[in-house]
Amino acid sequence: MTSLATPRTVQQVFSGLSVDEQQILDQADRFAREELYPLAPRMDAEEWWPPDAFRLIGRTGYFGVPVPETWGGAGLDLFASGLVLQAFSRWNHALALSWVAHENLCLYNIYRNASDEQRRRYLPGLCSGETIGALGLTEPGAGSDALGSMRTTATRDGDHYVLNGTKLYITNGPVADVLLVYAKTNRDKGAKGISAFIVEKGYPGFKVAQKLTKMGFRGSQTGELVFDDCRVPAANLVGEEDRGVQVVMSGLDLERAMVAPICLGICERALEISIDYARQRKQFNQPIANFQMVRAKLADMYVWTESVRLMTYQALRAANDLEIGGGGRGEIHKITAASVMYAADTMNRVLNEAVQIHGGSGYIWESEVNRLYRAIKLLEIGAGTTEVRKIIISDELLGK
């Protein structure tokens, strides 16, 4: 029987992408290479935030990828969103990090958990890139134990909640217009007394205490946020009071699924520039690509990168149809933790060999491979450390 389907390339067969998915990845790659890559050196050198980048991304349709068109999105799915993130991470991983904090942690969380009225108010601006989103979860004393150690409180006062507390290491915090913030509405319930709120930057009592300067992902703005009797309309409560833990846990599994594509994109770019360098760099009157030790490193980097690709795509497909309120337990909890743990750990190996191939030039701050290398550690810490990921996986394996 003759097939009417468009033939798949060898690359698509081995990557597991459909023709449409490959087109999404290729188109996002072209956009990122042309528009985002030129911004990367200055972002890294100066911790500079490109003020028009989000509006450009929004006009091109790369926000709200898994959000229905009726709410201003592209009407695709989480897997497509992961492909866009993979492509962006190849060319400007700092901006890719800000993109995913906006797209996944704020925008998509609001779409999945907010009321229709809240969606109507906030999603169009977030999808267009006119407003910048962030997530406020981590605190100075609440990192890996973000829920149990949370000290930010929200107290009902008439038609408002009054928020008091501090959030730390908040991606997009210094530039965000809209934040999804978690606070304790019932201290006696511990982690089960947490609620989620949509906070606008102009609300009285909210301020950015400081912008933090980082080792890697520079230019992606990270800051400390303070809520000092911050008055938030009661209408901005997301879901039910004291039920925010469901929003958190479902969001964390989606977040972990969406961290792995960052690792994949960085690995792909590191391999590409290492191949180019090995061909061009000459020692002993010949390209270093002729030396067996260098060729072995390139082969290892390729195998590691492809293994990250397979595990990343597996987790994204598993998370694609996660029901609202789902996550935080079961197979999806294990798979997403495993994907980001493996991707981050393997990226460490890939970048270590990439810098070794580049030699002295790879040790120089301004080089691209050095910029990629400095991204390693955050992805072993963010969205739950490697150690926490191992606890999640082992708990699910043992039925804890």
N, C-alpha and C positions, 0 to 999 in steps of 0.2 A: 504494500500500500504506500502510495506517495504521500509524504508528509507536507503539509502546507505551512508548517511552522518555520520561522527563520532559523537557519542552521546555527548551532552554538559553536563558538570557537573552542579550541583546546583549553585556553585560559579559563573560560566560563565553566567548562566541564569539571576541571579540577578545583575551581574555587567554589563551585556549587551555586553560582549566580544564574538567574534566568537572563534572557536577552534584555528585558526591561530593567532589571536590577543592574546589569552591567552598564546600561546607558545612564542610569541615575548616577552611578559611581563615576563614570567617565565625564559626564557633564559637570558634576561638582568638582572634579579634579581640574578641569580646564578653568572654571571660574576661580578656584582657589589659587591656581598657579598664576593666573593673570592679574587678579585683583588683591589677593591677600598676601602672597609671597613677598611682594615688594615692601610691605609694611613690617615684615618680621625683623629685619636688622635694627631699625630704629626702636621698635617696641622692646627689644632685648637690651639695647645699649642704654636707653633712657628711662625704662619703665613707662614708656609713652603709651597713652590710650588714643587710638585713631577715632576721632569724634564722629565721623560719618560712616564708619564701617558697618554698623548694625543697620542703618537705614538702607545702605547698598545691598546688604544681604537680604533684608526684608523685601526690597523691590524686586529682587531676583527670585523670590519665592522659596528661600531656604530657611524660613522660620515657620513653625507650626506644621512641620512635615507630616506628623501623624494625626493632625487635627482636621476634622471635616471642613470642607469649604464654606459651609454655612456659618462657621465661626471665624473665618478668615484664614484657615489653614490650607494645606495642599491636598488633603484627603488621601494621603498614602498610609504608611504604617510605620511602626517602630523600627523595623528592619531597614526601611529606606532611610530613616533618620540616622541610623547607625552608619550607613554607607556614606551619607553626606559628611558625618563626623570623621570617618576614616580619611576621606579625601582632603578635608580641611586640615587634618592633623599632619598630613604629608608636607604641607607647604607653610603652615603657620600654626603650630600647635598651641601657642599662647592664646591666639584668638579663637582657636577651636575649643579650648577650655572654657573661655567666656561664653562661647556659643552654646555649649552643652549645659552650662549652669543656667543660662536663660531658657533654652529650648526644653530641656528635660526636667530640671529641678524646679523651675518656676512655672513656665507656660503649660507644659504637659500635665504637671501636677494639678494646676488650677482647672484645666479642662476635665481631668478625670474625677475631680473631687468637689468642685465648686457648684453652686447653684446656677441656674440659667441666667439669673440677673447678674451674678458676679461674672459669668462668662461674657455676657453682653458688654459689661463695663470694661473688662480688662483684656480679653483675648484679641480684639482687633488691633490695639496698639502694640501688643507684644508680638503678634504675627507680622505686623508691618515693619517692626524694628524701630518704630517711633519712640517706644518706651523700652527700657532695659530691665530685665528681671533678675532676681537673685533668690536664694534660699537661705534662711537664717535658722540654723540648727546648732552648730558647734559653739561651745562657750569656753572661756578660759579654764574652767575646771571640769568640762564635760566634752571629752573627745570620743574615745572608744566607747565610753559609757555615756553616750549623748543623752539618753532618755533618763536613766536612773539618777544621773548627777545634775540634771538640768535645774538651774536656779532662777531663770527668768520666769516671772509670774505675770498673770493677767487676772485682774479683779474686775468683776462687773460693777459698773456705776451708771445706772439708768440706761440710756441708749448707747453707752460706750463700754469698752473694756479699757482698763488702765494697765499698761505694760511697764514693767520695771526689770531691768537686767542688762546683760552685755552678751553680745555674740562676737565670736572671734574667728579669724581665718575665713571670712565670707567672700567667696569669689563673686565679683561684680559689685560687692558692697559699696565701694566708694562712688560708683557711677550709676547705681540702680535707681530706677524710678518706682518700681513695684517689687515688694518682697513678700515671700511666703514665709511667715515667722511662726515658730513653735514656742509655746509658753505653757507653764503649769497653771491650770485653773483650779486644781484641787491637789494641794500638797500631800494630803493624807493618802491619796491613791497612788502615789509614786508615778511610775511610767504610764499608768492607766488614767492619770489625771491631767493629761496633756491635750491642748487644743491648738488648732492651726488658724492663723489670721493673715489676711492680706493687708499689708501695711504700705502706705504711700510715703515717699520721701519727705513730703511737705507736712506730714502730721506733726502737731506740736509735741515736743518731748523726744523726738527722734533725731539723732545726729550721727555722723561718721566721726568717730573719735580719732582714727588715724588710718592712713594707707600704709600697708606693710610692704617692705622691699624684700624680694625673694631671690633665692638662688637660681631657680628655673621658672619657666612659664612667665617670664618677665613681660610686663606690658598687660597681661591679664590682671586686672585690678583686684587686689585682695585687701580687706580691711577689717577693722574692729568697729562694731556698731553698738551704740548705747541707747537704751530706752529709759528715759527718766520721766516717769508719769506721762508716758506717751498715750494719748487718747486715740483709740481706734474704734470706729463705729461698730456697734454690735452686728450690723448687717454684713460686716467683713469677716465674721466667723465662718470658717470653711467646714462644712459638715456640722456635726453635733458637738456640743461642749463635752470635754473629757474623752472624746473619741479620736483625737488627733493621732494616736499611736498607729491606727490603721493607715492613715495617710503616710506617716513616716515609713512604716515597714514596707508597704507596697512600693513607695517611692525609692527606697534604698535598693530593692532588688532591680528596679528599672535603672537606677543610677549605676549599679555595678555592671549591668549588661552594657551600659553606654560608656563606661570607662575603657573597656577592652578595645574598642575601635580606635581610641586615641593611641594606645600602645601599638596597634597594628600599623596605623599610618606612619608613626615615627619609625618603626622598624623598616617599613618599606622604603622610606626616604633614606635612612642610614645605609641600607644595602645598596641603593642606587648610587649614592655619592661615593661609596667605598669602591664600587666597581669602576666608576669613572676615574677615581684617584689612582687605583691600582694600574689602570691602563696608561695613565699619563705620567705618573711618577717614575723616574728612571734612577736606578742605582746599578753600579757595576756594568754600565753601558747597555742596560736593558730594562724594560718596564718591570716593576715589582710584581705585576700580574704573572710573570713567568716563574716566580719562585713558588715552590710547592707549599711552603708554610702559609704564604698569603692566600694561595688558591684554596687551601684547607679552611682558612678562616671564612672566606667568601662562601664556601659550600655549607659550612655550619650555619652561617647567618641566614642563608636561603632556607635551609631546612627548619630552623627555628621560627623564621617569619611565617612560613607556610603553616606550621603547626599552630601558631597564634591565630592565623586567619581561620582555620577550621574550627577552633574552639570558640572564637569570637562569634562567628556566624551561627554556631550551634546555640549559644546562649541567647543571641538576639532573636532567633526564631522561637526559642522556648518562651521568651518574655513577650513575644509579639501579641499574644492573645491573653495576657494576664488580666483576669477580671478585676474590676474596681473593688478595692478592699482586699484583694488577694495578695499573696506574697508574705514574706516574713516567716515562712515555714515551708516544709516539704521540698519536693524536687527542684522547683524553681529557685528556692533559697540556696540550695546546694550548687546548682549549675552556675548561677550568676556569680557566686562567691568564687567558685573554681575558675571561671573564665578570667576574671580580673586578677586573681592571684597568679595564675599561670602566665597571663599576658604581661603583667608587670615584671614578674621574676625573669621571664624570658627576654623581655626588652632590655633588662640589665645586661644580660649576656651578649645580646646583639650589639648594643652600643659600646660595650667594653671592647669588643673586637673591632668595631668601626674606628674607634679612637686609636687603637693599636696599629691598624693599617695606615692611618693618617700620620702616625708618628708625632714628631714635634709640632707639626701644623695643627694637629688635633687637640693639642694642649693649650692652644692660643684661644683666649676668650672670644674673639670676634669670629672665629671660624664657625661654619654652619654645624659641623659635626660636634663641636664643643657645646653649641646651643642645644642640640638634641641630647647630648649626654647629661647636661644639667637638669633635664626633665625626668630622669630616671626615678629619683627618690620620692617625688610627690605621689606618683602612681602606685608606690608600695605603701603609702600612708593613707591617701584620700579614699573616701567611701568605705572606710573600715580597713585597718592595717592588715598586712599579710598575716599577722598572728591571729587577728580576729577572724579573718577569712578561714583559717585552718580550724578554728573552733566551730564555726558554722558548719563546715563540711563534715567534720568528725561527729558533731551532734546529730546531724541528719543521718549519717551512716549508722550510728549506734542507736538511733531512735530516742535520743535524749529529749 
